[in-house]
Amino acid sequence: EGLKMEPSEPKFRFKAKYLYLLVFLVFSIIEVIFFFVDNEYLATNFECGHTTSAERKNCIGNGVVQRASFVLACFHFSVMAGSLMFPTKMHEDFWIAKAFVLSIGFAITFFIKEDLFRDFSTFSSYGSSLFVFFQTILLIEFAFYYNYNLIWSYYHQSSSAIRDGTLLFVLNIVLLFCLLTGIIMSFTWFSNHGKSCEDFMIYSLIPVGFDAILLIFVVVIAMRDSDGHHGCIMVFVFEAFYISFLNW
């Protein structure tokens, strides 16, 4: 079930992990798209009440984020409940049914009034911290084991060593570029929109400070780890980029 730190070639199944990641990416793309949509029906149903197009777009985008979060929360709670009876199958199988339920459920939320999602937002403001904590652990696990497999392949699989080594290098460079871009955009946005010093500290400086602490932590672990697997730059860039994404 998953990767194991053994001398032999690691065995793992990535099907479910990649499909869950695909679900997250699809919903994220949809949410971003709706921040550019100005629709009268959606503005009325989402109770936007704004006069300018930019305000309505922002209201509609936030409304879609709330609905997507609601559908995904219901979906994951259902999978968790089903796992009590069918632990492996609920996670590995039924993906056509899952996609159908997610699609229909998400479409239905557009016809539901805003009151439900206001209550859900209140609930989410307290429950999201626990969700982010577990999601962070899963991202660390994914980055660590993915990095480990690429390194293992680089040293033990001569046929794919160059490919996997190049992939590891390119992934780290791309993620570092995205991280730096996100940090620069955050500083630029807050400086151009006249935000208060307190907002600037909370949303720009504190995440950057946390990224710096995380980088030091990873470097210290790497210096103490003779195998070089535990302190990897990929774990840092994954987590730092995730923090920047949440901050944005």
Secondary structure as a PSIPRED ss2 file (coil, helix, strand):
# PSIPRED VFORMAT (PSIPRED V4.0)

   1 E C   1.000  0.000  0.000
   2 G C   1.000  0.000  0.000
   3 L C   1.000  0.000  0.000
   4 K C   1.000  0.000  0.000
   5 M C   1.000  0.000  0.000
   6 E C   1.000  0.000  0.000
   7 P C   1.000  0.000  0.000
   8 S C   1.000  0.000  0.000
   9 E C   1.000  0.000  0.000
  10 P C   1.000  0.000  0.000
  11 K C   1.000  0.000  0.000
  12 F C   1.000  0.000  0.000
  13 R C   1.000  0.000  0.000
  14 F C   1.000  0.000  0.000
  15 K H   0.000  1.000  0.000
  16 A H   0.000  1.000  0.000
  17 K H   0.000  1.000  0.000
  18 Y H   0.000  1.000  0.000
  19 L H   0.000  1.000  0.000
  20 Y H   0.000  1.000  0.000
  21 L H   0.000  1.000  0.000
  22 L H   0.000  1.000  0.000
  23 V H   0.000  1.000  0.000
  24 F H   0.000  1.000  0.000
  25 L H   0.000  1.000  0.000
  26 V H   0.000  1.000  0.000
  27 F H   0.000  1.000  0.000
  28 S H   0.000  1.000  0.000
  29 I H   0.000  1.000  0.000
  30 I H   0.000  1.000  0.000
  31 E H   0.000  1.000  0.000
  32 V H   0.000  1.000  0.000
  33 I H   0.000  1.000  0.000
  34 F H   0.000  1.000  0.000
  35 F C   1.000  0.000  0.000
  36 F C   1.000  0.000  0.000
  37 V C   1.000  0.000  0.000
  38 D C   1.000  0.000  0.000
  39 N C   1.000  0.000  0.000
  40 E H   0.000  1.000  0.000
  41 Y H   0.000  1.000  0.000
  42 L H   0.000  1.000  0.000
  43 A H   0.000  1.000  0.000
  44 T H   0.000  1.000  0.000
  45 N H   0.000  1.000  0.000
  46 F C   1.000  0.000  0.000
  47 E C   1.000  0.000  0.000
  48 C C   1.000  0.000  0.000
  49 G C   1.000  0.000  0.000
  50 H C   1.000  0.000  0.000
  51 T C   1.000  0.000  0.000
  52 T C   1.000  0.000  0.000
  53 S H   0.000  1.000  0.000
  54 A H   0.000  1.000  0.000
  55 E H   0.000  1.000  0.000
  56 R H   0.000  1.000  0.000
  57 K H   0.000  1.000  0.000
  58 N H   0.000  1.000  0.000
  59 C H   0.000  1.000  0.000
  60 I H   0.000  1.000  0.000
  61 G H   0.000  1.000  0.000
  62 N H   0.000  1.000  0.000
  63 G H   0.000  1.000  0.000
  64 V H   0.000  1.000  0.000
  65 V H   0.000  1.000  0.000
  66 Q H   0.000  1.000  0.000
  67 R H   0.000  1.000  0.000
  68 A H   0.000  1.000  0.000
  69 S H   0.000  1.000  0.000
  70 F H   0.000  1.000  0.000
  71 V H   0.000  1.000  0.000
  72 L H   0.000  1.000  0.000
  73 A H   0.000  1.000  0.000
  74 C H   0.000  1.000  0.000
  75 F H   0.000  1.000  0.000
  76 H H   0.000  1.000  0.000
  77 F H   0.000  1.000  0.000
  78 S H   0.000  1.000  0.000
  79 V H   0.000  1.000  0.000
  80 M H   0.000  1.000  0.000
  81 A H   0.000  1.000  0.000
  82 G H   0.000  1.000  0.000
  83 S H   0.000  1.000  0.000
  84 L C   1.000  0.000  0.000
  85 M C   1.000  0.000  0.000
  86 F C   1.000  0.000  0.000
  87 P H   0.000  1.000  0.000
  88 T H   0.000  1.000  0.000
  89 K H   0.000  1.000  0.000
  90 M H   0.000  1.000  0.000
  91 H H   0.000  1.000  0.000
  92 E H   0.000  1.000  0.000
  93 D C   1.000  0.000  0.000
  94 F C   1.000  0.000  0.000
  95 W H   0.000  1.000  0.000
  96 I H   0.000  1.000  0.000
  97 A H   0.000  1.000  0.000
  98 K H   0.000  1.000  0.000
  99 A H   0.000  1.000  0.000
 100 F H   0.000  1.000  0.000
 101 V H   0.000  1.000  0.000
 102 L H   0.000  1.000  0.000
 103 S H   0.000  1.000  0.000
 104 I H   0.000  1.000  0.000
 105 G H   0.000  1.000  0.000
 106 F H   0.000  1.000  0.000
 107 A H   0.000  1.000  0.000
 108 I H   0.000  1.000  0.000
 109 T H   0.000  1.000  0.000
 110 F C   1.000  0.000  0.000
 111 F C   1.000  0.000  0.000
 112 I C   1.000  0.000  0.000
 113 K C   1.000  0.000  0.000
 114 E H   0.000  1.000  0.000
 115 D H   0.000  1.000  0.000
 116 L H   0.000  1.000  0.000
 117 F H   0.000  1.000  0.000
 118 R H   0.000  1.000  0.000
 119 D H   0.000  1.000  0.000
 120 F H   0.000  1.000  0.000
 121 S H   0.000  1.000  0.000
 122 T H   0.000  1.000  0.000
 123 F H   0.000  1.000  0.000
 124 S H   0.000  1.000  0.000
 125 S H   0.000  1.000  0.000
 126 Y H   0.000  1.000  0.000
 127 G H   0.000  1.000  0.000
 128 S H   0.000  1.000  0.000
 129 S H   0.000  1.000  0.000
 130 L H   0.000  1.000  0.000
 131 F H   0.000  1.000  0.000
 132 V H   0.000  1.000  0.000
 133 F H   0.000  1.000  0.000
 134 F H   0.000  1.000  0.000
 135 Q H   0.000  1.000  0.000
 136 T H   0.000  1.000  0.000
 137 I H   0.000  1.000  0.000
 138 L H   0.000  1.000  0.000
 139 L H   0.000  1.000  0.000
 140 I H   0.000  1.000  0.000
 141 E H   0.000  1.000  0.000
 142 F H   0.000  1.000  0.000
 143 A H   0.000  1.000  0.000
 144 F H   0.000  1.000  0.000
 145 Y H   0.000  1.000  0.000
 146 Y H   0.000  1.000  0.000
 147 N H   0.000  1.000  0.000
 148 Y H   0.000  1.000  0.000
 149 N H   0.000  1.000  0.000
 150 L H   0.000  1.000  0.000
 151 I H   0.000  1.000  0.000
 152 W H   0.000  1.000  0.000
 153 S H   0.000  1.000  0.000
 154 Y H   0.000  1.000  0.000
 155 Y H   0.000  1.000  0.000
 156 H H   0.000  1.000  0.000
 157 Q C   1.000  0.000  0.000
 158 S C   1.000  0.000  0.000
 159 S C   1.000  0.000  0.000
 160 S C   1.000  0.000  0.000
 161 A H   0.000  1.000  0.000
 162 I H   0.000  1.000  0.000
 163 R H   0.000  1.000  0.000
 164 D H   0.000  1.000  0.000
 165 G H   0.000  1.000  0.000
 166 T H   0.000  1.000  0.000
 167 L H   0.000  1.000  0.000
 168 L H   0.000  1.000  0.000
 169 F H   0.000  1.000  0.000
 170 V H   0.000  1.000  0.000
 171 L H   0.000  1.000  0.000
 172 N H   0.000  1.000  0.000
 173 I H   0.000  1.000  0.000
 174 V H   0.000  1.000  0.000
 175 L H   0.000  1.000  0.000
 176 L H   0.000  1.000  0.000
 177 F H   0.000  1.000  0.000
 178 C H   0.000  1.000  0.000
 179 L H   0.000  1.000  0.000
 180 L H   0.000  1.000  0.000
 181 T H   0.000  1.000  0.000
 182 G H   0.000  1.000  0.000
 183 I H   0.000  1.000  0.000
 184 I H   0.000  1.000  0.000
 185 M H   0.000  1.000  0.000
 186 S H   0.000  1.000  0.000
 187 F H   0.000  1.000  0.000
 188 T H   0.000  1.000  0.000
 189 W H   0.000  1.000  0.000
 190 F H   0.000  1.000  0.000
 191 S H   0.000  1.000  0.000
 192 N H   0.000  1.000  0.000
 193 H C   1.000  0.000  0.000
 194 G C   1.000  0.000  0.000
 195 K C   1.000  0.000  0.000
 196 S C   1.000  0.000  0.000
 197 C H   0.000  1.000  0.000
 198 E H   0.000  1.000  0.000
 199 D H   0.000  1.000  0.000
 200 F H   0.000  1.000  0.000
 201 M H   0.000  1.000  0.000
 202 I H   0.000  1.000  0.000
 203 Y H   0.000  1.000  0.000
 204 S H   0.000  1.000  0.000
 205 L H   0.000  1.000  0.000
 206 I H   0.000  1.000  0.000
 207 P H   0.000  1.000  0.000
 208 V H   0.000  1.000  0.000
 209 G H   0.000  1.000  0.000
 210 F H   0.000  1.000  0.000
 211 D H   0.000  1.000  0.000
 212 A H   0.000  1.000  0.000
 213 I H   0.000  1.000  0.000
 214 L H   0.000  1.000  0.000
 215 L H   0.000  1.000  0.000
 216 I H   0.000  1.000  0.000
 217 F H   0.000  1.000  0.000
 218 V H   0.000  1.000  0.000
 219 V H   0.000  1.000  0.000
 220 V H   0.000  1.000  0.000
 221 I H   0.000  1.000  0.000
 222 A H   0.000  1.000  0.000
 223 M H   0.000  1.000  0.000
 224 R H   0.000  1.000  0.000
 225 D C   1.000  0.000  0.000
 226 S C   1.000  0.000  0.000
 227 D C   1.000  0.000  0.000
 228 G C   1.000  0.000  0.000
 229 H C   1.000  0.000  0.000
 230 H C   1.000  0.000  0.000
 231 G C   1.000  0.000  0.000
 232 C C   1.000  0.000  0.000
 233 I H   0.000  1.000  0.000
 234 M H   0.000  1.000  0.000
 235 V H   0.000  1.000  0.000
 236 F H   0.000  1.000  0.000
 237 V H   0.000  1.000  0.000
 238 F H   0.000  1.000  0.000
 239 E H   0.000  1.000  0.000
 240 A H   0.000  1.000  0.000
 241 F H   0.000  1.000  0.000
 242 Y H   0.000  1.000  0.000
 243 I H   0.000  1.000  0.000
 244 S H   0.000  1.000  0.000
 245 F H   0.000  1.000  0.000
 246 L H   0.000  1.000  0.000
 247 N H   0.000  1.000  0.000
 248 W C   1.000  0.000  0.000
